[in-house]
Protein backbone atom coordinates (compact mmCIF):
# COMPACT_ATOMS: atom_id res chain seq x y z
CA UNK A 1 0.00 0.00 0.00
CA UNK A 2 1.43 3.37 -1.05
CA UNK A 3 1.67 6.39 1.22
CA UNK A 4 -1.21 8.04 -0.65
CA UNK A 5 -3.36 4.92 -0.27
CA UNK A 6 -2.63 4.75 3.46
CA UNK A 7 -3.54 8.42 3.85
CA UNK A 8 -6.73 7.98 1.84
CA UNK A 9 -7.68 4.93 3.90
CA UNK A 10 -7.10 6.88 7.11
CA UNK A 11 -9.33 9.73 5.91
CA UNK A 12 -12.18 7.55 4.66
CA UNK A 13 -12.17 4.45 6.88
CA UNK A 14 -15.09 5.66 9.03
CA UNK A 15 -16.94 7.58 6.31
CA UNK A 16 -20.13 6.18 4.79
CA UNK A 17 -19.59 6.88 1.08
CA UNK A 18 -23.26 6.62 0.13
CA UNK A 19 -24.32 9.10 2.80
CA UNK A 20 -21.43 11.45 2.05
CA UNK A 21 -22.20 11.38 -1.68
CA UNK A 22 -25.81 12.45 -1.11
CA UNK A 23 -24.74 15.22 1.28
CA UNK A 24 -22.14 16.62 -1.13
CA UNK A 25 -24.57 16.64 -4.08
CA UNK A 26 -27.14 18.58 -2.04
CA UNK A 27 -24.43 21.01 -0.92
CA UNK A 28 -23.43 21.66 -4.53
CA UNK A 29 -27.06 22.40 -5.37
CA UNK A 30 -27.10 24.75 -2.38
CA UNK A 31 -24.03 26.70 -3.52
CA UNK A 32 -25.38 27.08 -7.07
CA UNK A 33 -28.76 28.26 -5.76
CA UNK A 34 -27.14 30.63 -3.26
CA UNK A 35 -25.02 32.18 -6.03
CA UNK A 36 -28.21 32.98 -7.95
CA UNK A 37 -30.16 34.08 -4.86
CA UNK A 38 -27.43 36.59 -3.91
CA UNK A 39 -27.09 37.94 -7.48
CA UNK A 40 -23.63 36.46 -7.87
CA UNK A 41 -22.24 37.61 -4.52
CA UNK A 42 -18.99 35.61 -4.39
CA UNK A 43 -18.22 36.69 -0.81
CA UNK A 44 -21.51 35.20 0.39
CA UNK A 45 -20.94 31.98 -1.56
CA UNK A 46 -17.35 31.73 -0.32
CA UNK A 47 -18.49 32.16 3.28
CA UNK A 48 -21.03 29.39 2.81
CA UNK A 49 -18.38 27.14 1.25
CA UNK A 50 -16.20 27.77 4.33
CA UNK A 51 -19.17 26.92 6.56
CA UNK A 52 -19.64 23.68 4.66
CA UNK A 53 -15.95 22.78 4.84
CA UNK A 54 -15.86 23.40 8.60
CA UNK A 55 -19.02 21.33 9.05
CA UNK A 56 -17.53 18.47 7.01
CA UNK A 57 -14.43 18.47 9.21
CA UNK A 58 -16.65 18.26 12.31
CA UNK A 59 -18.61 15.44 10.68
CA UNK A 60 -15.36 13.56 10.00
CA UNK A 61 -14.16 14.03 13.57
CA UNK A 62 -17.45 12.80 15.02
CA UNK A 63 -17.54 9.84 12.61
CA UNK A 64 -14.19 8.73 14.05
CA UNK A 65 -15.51 8.71 17.64
CA UNK A 66 -16.71 5.27 18.82
CA UNK A 67 -20.22 5.40 20.24
CA UNK A 68 -19.07 4.29 23.69
CA UNK A 69 -17.47 7.72 24.04
CA UNK A 70 -20.57 9.40 22.59
CA UNK A 71 -22.68 7.71 25.28
CA UNK A 72 -20.37 9.04 27.98
CA UNK A 73 -20.70 12.55 26.52
CA UNK A 74 -24.53 12.51 26.39
CA UNK A 75 -25.11 13.69 29.97
CA UNK A 76 -22.35 16.37 29.98
CA UNK A 77 -23.52 17.77 26.61
CA UNK A 78 -27.11 17.96 27.86
CA UNK A 79 -26.16 19.63 31.16
CA UNK A 80 -23.82 22.14 29.48
CA UNK A 81 -26.55 22.97 26.94
CA UNK A 82 -29.09 23.44 29.74
CA UNK A 83 -26.76 25.74 31.69
CA UNK A 84 -26.07 27.78 28.54
CA UNK A 85 -29.83 28.13 27.88
CA UNK A 86 -30.30 29.45 31.42
CA UNK A 87 -27.42 31.89 30.82
CA UNK A 88 -29.12 33.04 27.61
CA UNK A 89 -32.32 33.73 29.57
CA UNK A 90 -30.36 35.76 32.14
CA UNK A 91 -27.58 37.43 30.15
CA UNK A 92 -28.23 36.75 26.44
CA UNK A 93 -27.96 39.37 23.70
CA UNK A 94 -31.26 40.73 22.43
CA UNK A 95 -31.52 40.98 18.66
CA UNK A 96 -34.72 41.56 16.69
CA UNK A 97 -36.80 41.29 19.86
CA UNK A 98 -35.46 37.81 20.69
CA UNK A 99 -32.88 36.74 23.28
CA UNK A 100 -31.18 33.76 21.59
CA UNK A 101 -27.45 34.49 21.55
CA UNK A 102 -24.81 34.31 24.26
CA UNK A 103 -21.66 36.42 24.06
CA UNK A 104 -18.68 34.40 25.33
CA UNK A 105 -16.05 37.04 24.58
CA UNK A 106 -14.39 35.77 21.42
CA UNK A 107 -17.68 35.05 19.65
CA UNK A 108 -21.42 34.63 20.07
CA UNK A 109 -23.06 31.22 20.30
CA UNK A 110 -26.65 29.98 20.00
CA UNK A 111 -27.00 27.24 22.65
CA UNK A 112 -30.38 26.09 21.30
CA UNK A 113 -28.54 24.60 18.30
CA UNK A 114 -26.49 22.39 20.64
CA UNK A 115 -29.70 20.99 22.12
CA UNK A 116 -30.86 19.72 18.73
CA UNK A 117 -28.25 17.02 19.28
CA UNK A 118 -28.04 17.15 23.08
CA UNK A 119 -31.71 16.36 23.74
CA UNK A 120 -32.00 13.17 21.62
CA UNK A 121 -28.55 12.05 22.85
CA UNK A 122 -29.62 12.43 26.47
CA UNK A 123 -32.99 10.73 25.95
CA UNK A 124 -31.40 7.84 24.02
CA UNK A 125 -28.81 7.45 26.80
CA UNK A 126 -31.55 7.40 29.45
CA UNK A 127 -33.62 4.78 27.62
CA UNK A 128 -30.55 2.63 26.99
CA UNK A 129 -29.68 2.82 30.69
CA UNK A 130 -33.17 1.58 31.64
CA UNK A 131 -33.73 -0.71 28.63
CA UNK A 132 -34.35 -3.86 30.69
CA UNK A 133 -36.89 -2.30 33.07
CA UNK A 134 -38.75 0.31 31.01
CA UNK A 135 -41.88 1.55 32.74
CA UNK A 136 -44.27 4.45 32.31
CA UNK A 137 -42.23 6.41 34.84
CA UNK A 138 -39.21 6.26 32.53
CA UNK A 139 -41.19 7.73 29.64
CA UNK A 140 -42.36 10.55 31.93
CA UNK A 141 -38.78 11.29 33.01
CA UNK A 142 -37.65 11.30 29.36
CA UNK A 143 -40.51 13.66 28.51
CA UNK A 144 -39.35 16.06 31.23
CA UNK A 145 -35.80 15.87 29.83
CA UNK A 146 -37.32 17.05 26.54
CA UNK A 147 -39.76 19.69 27.80
CA UNK A 148 -37.34 21.61 30.05
CA UNK A 149 -34.97 22.80 27.28
CA UNK A 150 -37.92 23.19 24.89
CA UNK A 151 -39.59 25.57 27.35
CA UNK A 152 -36.40 27.61 27.76
CA UNK A 153 -36.02 27.92 23.98
CA UNK A 154 -39.70 28.82 23.48
CA UNK A 155 -39.25 31.71 25.92
CA UNK A 156 -36.45 33.27 23.82
CA UNK A 157 -38.74 33.15 21.68
CA UNK A 158 -37.69 30.65 18.99
CA UNK A 159 -40.69 28.65 17.83
CA UNK A 160 -38.91 26.98 14.90
CA UNK A 161 -36.07 25.52 16.99
CA UNK A 162 -38.54 24.53 19.73
CA UNK A 163 -40.59 22.51 17.23
CA UNK A 164 -37.48 20.79 15.88
CA UNK A 165 -36.27 19.83 19.36
CA UNK A 166 -39.70 18.58 20.40
CA UNK A 167 -39.91 16.51 17.22
CA UNK A 168 -36.43 15.02 17.79
CA UNK A 169 -37.44 14.04 21.33
CA UNK A 170 -40.79 12.66 20.19
CA UNK A 171 -39.02 10.41 17.69
CA UNK A 172 -36.89 8.98 20.52
CA UNK A 173 -40.04 8.31 22.59
CA UNK A 174 -41.72 6.67 19.60
CA UNK A 175 -38.74 4.46 18.74
CA UNK A 176 -38.33 3.52 22.41
CA UNK A 177 -41.73 1.84 22.27
CA UNK A 178 -44.11 4.41 23.70
CA UNK A 179 -47.64 2.98 23.66
CA UNK A 180 -49.95 4.09 20.87
CA UNK A 181 -52.64 4.74 23.50
CA UNK A 182 -50.33 7.08 25.36
CA UNK A 183 -49.38 8.87 22.13
CA UNK A 184 -53.07 9.28 21.29
CA UNK A 185 -53.62 10.68 24.77
CA UNK A 186 -50.75 13.13 24.29
CA UNK A 187 -52.20 14.29 20.97
CA UNK A 188 -55.62 14.81 22.55
CA UNK A 189 -54.02 16.66 25.47
CA UNK A 190 -52.10 18.80 23.01
CA UNK A 191 -55.29 19.63 21.10
CA UNK A 192 -57.08 20.55 24.34
CA UNK A 193 -54.19 22.79 25.41
CA UNK A 194 -54.14 24.73 22.13
CA UNK A 195 -56.06 27.71 23.60
CA UNK A 196 -53.45 27.94 26.40
CA UNK A 197 -50.62 27.66 23.88
CA UNK A 198 -52.26 30.37 21.77
CA UNK A 199 -52.38 32.74 24.75
CA UNK A 200 -48.65 32.11 25.41
CA UNK A 201 -47.62 32.90 21.83
CA UNK A 202 -46.25 36.31 20.89
CA UNK A 203 -48.38 38.55 18.71
CA UNK A 204 -46.14 38.08 15.66
CA UNK A 205 -46.40 34.29 16.06
CA UNK A 206 -50.20 34.50 16.22
CA UNK A 207 -50.18 36.60 13.04
CA UNK A 208 -48.11 33.93 11.27
CA UNK A 209 -50.66 31.25 12.14
CA UNK A 210 -53.62 33.41 11.05
CA UNK A 211 -51.80 34.34 7.85
CA UNK A 212 -51.53 30.63 7.01
CA UNK A 213 -55.28 30.50 6.40
CA UNK A 214 -55.51 33.78 4.49
CA UNK A 215 -52.20 35.45 3.49
CA UNK A 216 -54.07 38.21 1.65
CA UNK A 217 -55.46 39.68 4.89
CA UNK A 218 -52.03 41.25 5.41
CA UNK A 219 -50.53 41.07 1.95
CA UNK A 220 -47.80 43.64 2.62
CA UNK A 221 -47.06 42.45 6.16
CA UNK A 222 -47.26 38.97 7.67
CA UNK A 223 -48.61 37.43 4.45
CA UNK A 224 -45.99 38.93 2.14
CA UNK A 225 -43.45 36.11 2.47
CA UNK A 226 -45.99 33.39 1.70
CA UNK A 227 -47.60 35.21 -1.23
CA UNK A 228 -44.30 36.00 -2.94
CA UNK A 229 -42.86 32.52 -2.42
CA UNK A 230 -45.98 30.89 -3.89
CA UNK A 231 -45.78 33.20 -6.91
CA UNK A 232 -42.12 32.25 -7.40
CA UNK A 233 -42.81 28.52 -7.13
CA UNK A 234 -45.77 28.70 -9.50
CA UNK A 235 -43.90 30.78 -12.08
CA UNK A 236 -41.22 28.07 -12.33
CA UNK A 237 -43.64 25.73 -14.08
CA UNK A 238 -42.42 22.33 -15.23
CA UNK A 239 -38.81 23.01 -16.18
CA UNK A 240 -38.21 26.43 -14.56
CA UNK A 241 -36.93 29.71 -15.96
CA UNK A 242 -33.29 28.69 -15.88
CA UNK A 243 -30.41 29.36 -13.51
CA UNK A 244 -30.19 33.06 -12.56
CA UNK A 245 -33.31 33.86 -14.60
CA UNK A 246 -35.88 33.95 -11.80
CA UNK A 247 -37.81 37.21 -11.91
CA UNK A 248 -39.21 37.08 -8.38
CA UNK A 249 -35.70 36.50 -7.09
CA UNK A 250 -33.73 39.04 -9.11
CA UNK A 251 -36.36 41.79 -8.97
CA UNK A 252 -36.20 41.47 -5.16
CA UNK A 253 -39.83 40.54 -4.61
CA UNK A 254 -38.84 37.38 -2.74
CA UNK A 255 -37.78 37.98 0.91
CA UNK A 256 -35.19 35.95 2.84
CA UNK A 257 -34.19 34.41 -0.48
CA UNK A 258 -30.80 33.10 0.66
CA UNK A 259 -32.02 31.59 3.92
CA UNK A 260 -35.53 30.40 4.82
CA UNK A 261 -37.06 30.91 1.36
CA UNK A 262 -34.24 29.60 -0.82
CA UNK A 263 -36.46 26.71 -1.94
CA UNK A 264 -38.66 29.26 -3.76
CA UNK A 265 -35.55 30.49 -5.62
CA UNK A 266 -34.67 26.95 -6.64
CA UNK A 267 -38.28 26.19 -7.67
CA UNK A 268 -38.56 29.28 -9.86
CA UNK A 269 -35.33 28.52 -11.70
CA UNK A 270 -35.55 24.72 -12.01
CA UNK A 271 -39.28 24.05 -11.85
CA UNK A 272 -41.05 20.81 -11.03
CA UNK A 273 -38.30 18.70 -12.62
CA UNK A 274 -35.60 20.29 -10.46
CA UNK A 275 -37.75 19.98 -7.34
CA UNK A 276 -38.31 16.28 -8.04
CA UNK A 277 -34.57 15.65 -8.40
CA UNK A 278 -33.79 17.59 -5.22
CA UNK A 279 -36.43 15.67 -3.27
CA UNK A 280 -34.98 12.44 -4.65
CA UNK A 281 -31.56 13.39 -3.27
CA UNK A 282 -33.12 14.13 0.10
CA UNK A 283 -35.00 10.83 -0.03
CA UNK A 284 -31.77 8.91 -0.69
CA UNK A 285 -30.09 10.51 2.34
CA UNK A 286 -33.13 9.76 4.53
CA UNK A 287 -33.29 6.17 3.24
CA UNK A 288 -29.62 5.65 4.09
CA UNK A 289 -30.24 7.07 7.56
CA UNK A 290 -33.15 4.68 8.10
CA UNK A 291 -31.00 1.76 6.86
CA UNK A 292 -28.40 2.67 9.50
CA UNK A 293 -31.17 2.91 12.11
CA UNK A 294 -32.60 -0.52 11.31
CA UNK A 295 -29.14 -2.13 11.44
CA UNK A 296 -28.00 -0.37 14.63
CA UNK A 297 -26.69 -2.84 17.20
CA UNK A 298 -27.86 -1.28 20.48
CA UNK A 299 -30.86 0.54 21.92
CA UNK A 300 -28.84 3.75 22.19
CA UNK A 301 -27.59 3.70 18.58
CA UNK A 302 -31.01 2.79 17.19
CA UNK A 303 -32.75 5.62 19.05
CA UNK A 304 -30.20 8.30 18.22
CA UNK A 305 -29.89 7.26 14.55
CA UNK A 306 -33.66 7.22 14.09
CA UNK A 307 -34.08 10.59 15.78
CA UNK A 308 -31.35 12.25 13.69
CA UNK A 309 -32.76 10.86 10.43
CA UNK A 310 -36.39 11.73 11.17
CA UNK A 311 -35.44 15.20 12.43
CA UNK A 312 -33.64 15.78 9.12
CA UNK A 313 -36.91 14.83 7.40
CA UNK A 314 -38.75 17.27 9.67
CA UNK A 315 -36.41 20.11 8.62
CA UNK A 316 -37.25 19.43 4.97
CA UNK A 317 -40.99 19.04 5.54
CA UNK A 318 -41.36 22.17 7.67
CA UNK A 319 -39.26 24.40 5.39
CA UNK A 320 -40.97 23.32 2.17
CA UNK A 321 -44.33 23.42 3.94
CA UNK A 322 -43.90 27.03 5.05
CA UNK A 323 -42.52 28.13 1.66
CA UNK A 324 -45.47 26.56 -0.18
CA UNK A 325 -48.00 27.99 2.30
CA UNK A 326 -49.25 24.80 3.98
CA UNK A 327 -47.46 25.57 7.28
CA UNK A 328 -46.88 28.82 9.20
CA UNK A 329 -43.58 30.66 8.69
CA UNK A 330 -41.43 29.52 11.64
CA UNK A 331 -37.88 30.23 10.48
CA UNK A 332 -36.61 26.72 9.72
CA UNK A 333 -33.80 26.53 7.10
CA UNK A 334 -33.75 24.14 4.15
CA UNK A 335 -31.11 21.60 5.22
CA UNK A 336 -27.71 21.76 3.50
CA UNK A 337 -28.94 24.51 1.15
CA UNK A 338 -29.99 27.59 3.17
CA UNK A 339 -27.21 30.06 3.99
CA UNK A 340 -25.87 29.79 7.53
CA UNK A 341 -23.13 28.07 9.48
CA UNK A 342 -24.79 27.08 12.75
CA UNK A 343 -27.50 24.86 11.30
CA UNK A 344 -24.99 23.41 8.80
CA UNK A 345 -22.65 22.35 11.62
CA UNK A 346 -25.53 20.90 13.65
CA UNK A 347 -26.80 18.79 10.75
CA UNK A 348 -23.41 17.45 9.74
CA UNK A 349 -22.57 16.69 13.36
CA UNK A 350 -25.69 14.52 13.31
CA UNK A 351 -24.57 12.83 10.09
CA UNK A 352 -21.18 12.21 11.72
CA UNK A 353 -22.98 10.32 14.49
CA UNK A 354 -24.83 8.27 11.86
CA UNK A 355 -21.54 7.38 10.19
CA UNK A 356 -20.00 6.40 13.52
CA UNK A 357 -22.96 4.09 14.18
CA UNK A 358 -22.60 2.52 10.74
CA UNK A 359 -18.80 2.20 10.66
CA UNK A 360 -18.10 1.17 14.30
CA UNK A 361 -20.51 -1.77 14.69
CA UNK A 362 -17.92 -4.05 16.28
CA UNK A 363 -16.83 -1.39 18.74
CA UNK A 364 -20.31 -0.92 20.17
CA UNK A 365 -21.47 -3.24 22.93
CA UNK A 366 -24.23 -5.55 21.72
C-alpha positions, 0 to 999 in steps of 0.5 A: 500500500502506497503512502497516498493509499494509506492516507486515503484509507485513514481519511475515509475508513469511518466515512459512509460513502453513500451518505457522504455522496448524497450530502455533497450533491445537495451542498453543490445544489445549495451553492449554485442556488445561493449564487443565484439568490445573492445575485452572484455575490462571491463573498456570500458563496465563499463564506457558505463554502467555508461553513460547509468545509468546517461542518464536514471536518466536524462530521469527519471528527465525530464519525471517528468517535466510537459510540461508547465515548458518545454515550459518555458525553450525552449527559455532559452535553445535555447539562452544558446545553441546559446551563447555557440556555439558562445563561441566555435567559439571564444574560443573552444578547437581544436581537430583533426582539429575541434573546437567543445568543450568548456572548462568550467574549471571542464570539457569540453562540446559540445554545439552542442549536447544541440541544438539537443534538443534546436532547436526543442524545440524552434521551437515548442514553436514558432509555438505553440505561433503563432498557431492561426495566422500562416503565411508564415512569421512565417515559415521563422522566424522558418527557421532562428531559425534553420539555425543560430545554424546549420551554427555555427555547420557546421563551427566547422566543424561537418557535422553529427551533422549539418545534425541531427539538420537540420533534427530535425528542418525540421520535426517541419516545416513539422508537423507544416503544411508547404505547400508541394509546399514550401517544393518542392521549398526548395528541388529545391533550395537546389539542385541548391545550391549544387555547393555552398555547395560543395565549402564550404565543407572541403577537407576531407568532399568532399573526403567522398562524392566522396568515396561514389560512388567508395570506391576503389579509395582510398582503404587505405584512405577515402574508408577504413572504408566503404570497411572494414565495408561492408566486415564485414557485408557480412561475417556475412551471415544469422546467423552470426559468433557468439558472439566474433567470428567476424574476421574483428573485432578481427583482427582489420581490422574494424575501429571505431568499438566501435563507428560509425561502431559498427553496422558492428560488430553486423552484422558480429557476428549475421548476417541477423537474428540479424539485423532483430531483432535489427531493430524490436526493433528500430521499436517498439521504433519509433512506440511508439514515433509516437503513443505518437505524434498522441495522444499529446494534444497540438501543442507544444507537437505534434511538439516536440514529432514528431521531437524527434521520427523522429530524432531518426529514422534519427540517425538509418538511417544515421548510418546504411546507412554510414556503409553499404555504401549507405551514406557518412561517417559523424560520426553519432553514432548508437543510444543507442549502440555506445560507448559515453556518450554525445549522450546517454544523448541527446537521453534519454533526448529526450525520457524523454520528450516523456514520459512527454508528454505521462504521463502528458496529464491532466497537459498540457493545451488543 
